[in-house]
Amino acid sequence: MELVVGRVAKSHGVRGELVVEVRTDEPDLRFAPGATLVGRLPRAKQTQQYVVESAREHSGRLLVRLEGLVQREAADALRGMLFVIDSADLPPSQDPDEYYDHELEGLTVQLGDGTVVGTVKEVLHSAAGELLSITAAEGFPPVGREILVPFVNAIVPTVSIADSLIVIDPPQGLLDPE
C-alpha cells in the first residue's frame, strides 16, 4: 500500500525549488539530502524517482530542491505530485499506543455498548491534533455523513488493529448532526 509522505504545493523562486506539504512524522529522514523520493502525479499510475539535493523549513512547509531540477517551469510541472513510500517498508511501531494512519483507515468504530458508529475514512492532521474522519453507518443519520472525532485517549480509549475495531466514548453532542 502506498503512503503519502509529502505533496508538492507549488514551485518556489526561479531555480526549481518545490514547496512541499509534509505528511510524515519523519521529514528529516524522508527529505534528507541524498534521500530518494518516489513521486507520482495525481491520477497517474507511473512513478518516478528523485534525489533530494537540499531541504529547509519555510513558513511551516519544506522547500525542497531535487537533483537535476533547476528551472521554475520544471518545478511547476510537478505541482500536485505526491511523494509516496510503500507501507511494507515502515518499521513496526515500538509504542503500543502509536499507529500509522493506514492502520486506522477502514477500522470499524463503535460505542462502548457495541453500537456501530461507522468506519474510519482517514486520519486528519491539524494544528490542534489528529482527528478521525468517520463515515457514518446506519443509525447515525444521515448515513454516509462525515463525523470528526478527536483522536485522544479520553475519547478513543480502545484501538485494536487485530480486531479491526476502535471503541469511542464521545462527549455529549459530538456525534449529533449539525
C-alpha positions in Angstrom: 0.0 0.0 0.0 1.3 3.4 -0.9 1.5 6.1 1.8 1.9 9.7 1.1 4.8 11.4 2.9 4.6 14.8 1.1 2.7 16.8 -1.6 4.1 19.4 -3.9 2.1 22.6 -3.4 3.9 24.8 -5.9 7.2 25.9 -7.1 9.3 28.5 -5.2 11.6 31.0 -6.7 13.2 30.7 -10.1 15.7 27.9 -9.5 13.4 24.9 -9.3 12.7 24.7 -5.5 9.5 23.0 -4.5 7.1 23.9 -1.7 6.2 20.6 -0.1 3.4 20.0 2.4 4.8 17.3 4.8 2.7 14.3 5.6 5.1 12.3 7.6 6.4 12.3 11.2 9.9 11.8 9.9 10.6 14.7 7.5 14.2 14.9 8.4 14.7 11.3 7.3 12.4 11.3 4.2 13.6 14.6 2.8 17.3 14.4 3.9 19.9 15.4 1.2 20.7 12.3 -0.7 17.4 10.5 0.1 15.5 9.0 -2.9 11.9 10.1 -3.2 9.3 8.2 -5.3 6.9 10.7 -6.9 3.5 10.2 -8.6 1.4 12.9 -10.2 -2.3 12.8 -9.4 -4.3 10.2 -11.4 -1.0 8.8 -12.8 0.0 5.2 -12.4 3.6 5.7 -13.1 6.1 6.8 -10.5 9.5 8.5 -10.9 12.4 8.6 -8.6 14.0 11.8 -7.5 17.1 12.5 -5.3 16.9 15.3 -2.7 19.6 17.9 -3.1 18.5 20.0 -0.2 15.6 20.8 2.1 14.8 23.6 4.5 11.8 24.7 6.5 9.9 27.7 5.3 6.6 29.0 6.7 5.5 25.6 8.1 6.4 23.8 4.9 9.6 22.4 3.4 11.4 24.0 0.5 12.9 21.0 -1.4 15.5 21.1 -4.2 15.7 17.9 -6.3 18.8 16.9 -8.2 18.5 18.0 -11.9 15.5 20.3 -11.3 16.9 23.8 -11.9 14.2 25.8 -13.6 10.9 27.1 -12.3 9.0 25.6 -15.3 10.2 22.1 -14.5 9.2 22.7 -10.8 5.8 24.0 -11.9 5.2 20.7 -13.8 5.4 18.8 -10.5 2.6 20.7 -8.8 0.3 18.3 -7.1 2.9 15.5 -7.1 2.6 13.1 -4.2 5.8 11.6 -2.7 5.0 8.1 -1.6 6.5 5.1 0.2 5.4 1.5 0.5 3.8 0.7 3.8 5.8 -2.6 3.9 9.0 -0.5 4.2 7.8 1.0 7.5 9.3 -0.5 10.7 6.8 -1.6 13.3 5.9 1.0 15.9 7.8 0.5 19.2 4.9 2.2 21.1 1.7 0.2 21.5 -0.3 3.4 21.6 1.1 4.8 18.3 -0.4 3.9 15.0 0.3 4.6 11.3 -2.6 6.4 9.6 -3.1 3.5 7.2 -3.5 1.0 10.1 -6.5 3.0 11.3 -8.2 3.6 8.0 -11.0 1.1 7.4 -11.4 0.1 11.0 -15.0 -0.1 12.4 -15.8 2.5 15.1 -18.3 1.7 17.8 -19.6 2.9 21.1 -18.9 1.1 24.3 -22.3 -0.6 24.1 -21.5 -2.1 20.7 -23.4 0.4 18.6 -21.6 0.8 15.3 -20.9 4.5 14.5 -19.1 4.0 11.2 -15.8 3.4 9.5 -12.6 5.4 9.7 -12.2 7.0 6.3 -8.9 8.9 7.1 -6.8 10.4 9.8 -6.7 14.2 9.6 -3.7 16.1 11.0 -4.5 19.6 12.2 -2.7 22.1 14.4 -4.9 21.1 17.2 -4.1 17.4 16.9 -5.3 14.3 15.0 -8.9 13.7 14.1 -10.6 10.5 12.9 -12.7 11.2 9.9 -15.5 8.6 10.2 -18.1 7.8 7.6 -21.4 7.3 9.5 -23.2 4.0 9.4 -26.9 3.3 9.6 -28.2 4.6 12.9 -26.2 7.8 12.7 -28.3 9.7 10.1 -27.7 10.8 7.6 -25.8 7.7 6.6 -22.5 8.5 4.9 -22.0 11.8 6.6 -18.6 12.7 8.0 -18.1 12.6 11.7 -14.9 14.1 13.1 -13.6 12.6 16.4 -10.5 13.9 18.2 -8.0 11.1 18.4 -7.3 11.4 22.1 -7.3 8.8 24.9 -10.2 10.3 26.7 -12.5 9.9 23.6 -10.8 6.9 22.0 -9.9 4.5 24.8 -9.6 1.4 22.7 -7.9 0.7 19.4 -7.5 -2.9 18.3 -5.8 -3.4 14.9 -6.1 -7.2 15.3 -9.9 -6.9 15.7 -10.2 -4.0 13.2 -12.1 -2.1 15.9 -12.0 1.3 17.6 -14.2 1.9 20.6 -15.0 5.6 21.4 -16.5 7.3 24.4 -17.7 10.6 22.9 -18.8 13.6 25.0 -22.4 14.5 24.7 -23.2 16.2 21.3 -20.1 15.1 19.4 -21.9 12.6 17.3 -25.0 14.8 16.7 -25.6 16.1 13.2 -25.1 19.8 12.9 
